[in-house]
Amino acid sequence: MKIAIISDIHGNIPALEAVTADIEKWQPDQVVVDGDIVNRGPLSRQALEWVLTRQKSEDWHLVKGNHEDYVLECATPNGQVDEPTYQVSQFAYWTYQQVIDYVPVIAKLPEQFSIFAPDGSELRVVHGSMRDNRDGVYPNTTDEELRQQIAPAPRIFVTGHTHRPLIREIDGTTVVNIGSVGASFDGNRALSYGRFTWTPENEWSVEIVRLPYNFAQIEEDYQTSGFLTEAGPLAQLMLVELRRAGGLVYRWASRYQEAVLAGEISLEDSVRAVLGDEDLRPYLGSPGWSAASVLVAEKENDRPG
């Protein structure tokens, strides 16, 4: 029995094309998509339609991630929000408009999916943890915390969300974070996905596969889709995250989210301030904000009022 599991596509079609081609060569018995198909990237509608088509034609199984929830939150009827709150979530509202007619489908996606081997052992797939789909398993997660995240523990526990692949053993359970197809955060731009094999002789074996994809195309998609110019300043951070294969939204949130929501600094100025960090300068430039434009903005902000 062979199972391929992918996660965190985030509207990255070149990466989705590459991983699908590799899966087709491997010919698994089942394919599972572990959430975050949409949002935080440029081509969410195309990515969603891609996996829904294969759900119908090839019986792919889909699980809901936190970014599907973000889009669903944009559909709530009492959705009047103040301007700073809207701007912080503008990328999700932009995605919501792209996939609006699929909202009922997204809302019905399950929170988890399990596969049982012939010996009765369970492979369970969730986006984050058993506690919440925003609750990630990281390399530095303690054993005590991990036991809570996977309880009741299956033989194989598969997660995504953090965009950082790992394989870890605890109390007879193999915990596998399969990383991200669309936006790796471990310093390696290559996409990652999981291959899981069960045989009577060896029981379960696990492999994390890394693959290159057309990176120039995803950069172009950021521009031509309108995501970079229409989804708000945080889209600039997401492009730089992609280039450096490392997260930045948390860096921004820890420094500035509270101040932005309080109206003490504009979202654009706060994003430019983060992009002014020395370690990020090599990743700036067309089609996003250039290092020069960040420097000009910094100088303007430093002028006495």
PyMOL commands that set and color helices and strands:
alter all, ss='L'
color gray80, all
select helices_A, chain A and resi 13-26+44-58+66-73+83-88+90-107+143-150+215-224+227-230+234-244+249-261+267-275+278-283+291-302
alter helices_A, ss='H'
color red, helices_A
select strands_A, chain A and resi 2-6+30-34+61-63+112-116+122-126+156-159+166-170+173-177+191-199+203-211
alter strands_A, ss='S'
color yellow, strands_A
deselect
rebuild
show_as cartoon
